[in-house]
Amino acid sequence: MKKTNIAILIVLAATMAACGSIKKAASVTDTTTTTTTTNNYMSTLDAVIATLGDWQTMQAGGNIKLGAGSSFSSSIQVRMVRDQSIYISLRPMLGIEVGKLIITADSLFAVDKVHKRYIAEKVSILTSGIPVTVSDVQDIFLGRPFILGKGTLKESLKDQMTVSEVYPLVLTANESYKGYGYVFNFDKAGRIASLSIMPTGKAAAAYQVNYSDVHGTTAGNIAHNINANATVENKKIAFSLNFKDIEWNGKVNIDPSVPRNYKRMSARDLFSMFSN
């Protein structure tokens, strides 16, 4: 078993946080507002919002494939409590858990059961003070448009999103952060296709999350396949995530306890290990 099991979990979290937090670019916030959405486009936003159902908990099986010089694949279990926590369990062989990751509003916790080590850090190690929330990261995982730091797109947030194109639909957040904006692209059937994060005024994306197998569930339209590309700790990271057998609004157990006799490591040590 490779020594990078727990690092893969951390890099996965960091990739999603990097996508949600745009980028650590300048030391001073540069907030730019684009043209306010016109009344003619409000019905289009209403149609998107109508596809975003409510949910309280989620749990699913799935698979992850990650590449960063070398490749890795594993079965996983994912659990979420809306706006509160994300749990990912890494199970590469016979359903046996070898590592787990938990993200909450203020904490990052991961356990490597193979090598008996763990990390416990403030979640700011991923977000660097940028106002990405657990809700934002959950929306990235599930393929739901959101406003950074304010939650899933809803009626009260419509004036913060611009319909850049109608067919196929393109939604652009009105506010950029530190010179980076984010855009949600939809296919001709109105299903989310990608999240692109790019420097203001540029066409090429710095970070890209592509979605497929999007279909209706109890929680509305949810992407069951996710492919992401980002740069973490100056390393290019790419991963694909596939959900299966999603269950909504049931009882979810998320155990953040620290194992006895495990060695504590820093997340930065694990990033370094992963890049070797």
C-alpha positions, -999 to +999 in steps of 0.1 A: +000+000+000+014+034-010+022+060+017+000+086-001-034+073+010-041+102+034-024+127+011-048+118-017-077+126+006-062+159+016-054+168-020-090+160-030-102+183-003-077+210-013-087+207-049-124+213-041-116+241-018-093+257-044-121+255-069-145+270-045-122+297-032-110+309-066-073+315-059-048+331-035-038+358-060-034+392-045-031+403-009-059+429-014-095+419-024-104+431-058-142+428-061-157+436-095-194+437-103-207+428-138-239+440-153-270+434-132-292+406-145-321+420-165-357+412-159-359+393-192-335+367-177-352+363-143-374+335-156-343+316-167-328+319-132-361+308-118-360+277-140-325+268-127-335+274-091-365+251-096-341+222-103-323+227-070-342+206-044-338+208-007-318+182+013-305+177+048-282+147+046-266+126+019-246+094+018-234+074-012-209+049-025-186+056-054-151+056-069-123+081-072-094+083-096-067+108-090-036+116-111-006+137-101+024+122-117+012+088-107-024+075-107-045+061-079-081+047-078-102+035-049-138+029-038-151+056-014-180+063+008-192+099+010-215+114+037-226+150+041-247+170+065-259+201+047-240+232+056-221+214+084-198+186+073-183+164+046-170+129+052-150+108+027-139+073+035-112+057+013-118+019+007-095+005-020-098-032-011-127-053-001-146-023+014-120-020+042-115+016+053-078+027+051-083+064+055-110+090+061-114+128+057-138+151+075-143+188+067-164+210+089-169+248+090-137+253+110-118+220+110-100+195+087-095+160+101-080+130+084-068+095+095-045+071+077-052+037+093-025+019+074+003+039+088-014+050+120-012+087+116-036+116+114-039+153+109-061+178+127-060+213+113-081+244+109-099+244+076-082+277+068-052+257+057-073+250+026-092+283+022-065+308+034-092+331+047-112+332+015-149+330+022-155+295+008-180+276+030-188+239+036-220+246+016-199+259-013-178+227-014-209+205-011-224+223-041-192+217-061-193+180-053-230+178-063-230+201-093-252+229-080-246+266-088-238+288-058-227+323-048-193+322-030-198+324+007-236+328+005-249+293-005-268+276-032-284+298-058-319+308-046-345+335-050-328+360-027-295+356-046-308+360-082-295+396-084-260+383-078-259+361-109-259+372-146-273+351-174-245+356-199-260+333-226-294+316-228-289+286-251-270+268-239-272+285-206-242+303-190-245+318-155-218+342-144-214+354-108-216+392-106-187+395-082-152+383-089-127+377-061-091+388-062-092+391-100-109+357-105-145+351-116-165+319-118-190+307-144-215+278-145-222+263-179-252+242-187-260+219-216-289+223-241-311+203-218-305+227-189-283+204-169-251+217-154-221+209-175-191+227-158-178+252-133-150+273-147-129+296-127-108+321-146-089+354-144-112+384-150-112+392-187-096+359-198-113+331-216-091+302-204-101+286-170-075+284-142-097+257-126-122+235-142-149+211-129-168+191-155-201+174-147-219+145-163-246+119-156-268+147-142-303+137-133-332+144-110-332+131-074-350+139-041-325+168-038-331+180-074-306+177-103-274+161-090-242+153-110-231+117-105-198+121-123-173+149-116-139+156-132-118+184-118-085+200-126-066+225-103-033+235-090-025+227-053+008+236-037+021+244-072+013+209-083-013+201-110-040+178-097-067+160-116-093+137-103-126+121-112-153+111-088-183+089-094-213+086-071-236+056-069-266+046-048-271+081-033-294+082-003-310+114+010-322+126+044-314+095+063-294+091+095-257+099+089-228+089+113-197+111+111-171+101+137-143+127+142-126+110+171-088+108+172-074+072+173-052+063+202-014+058+195-016+075+161+011+100+151+000+135+143+012+150+111+008+184+095-012+188+063+018+205+047+040+175+055+014+153+036+013+177+006+051+174+005+049+136+007+023+136-021+045+156-044+076+134-041 
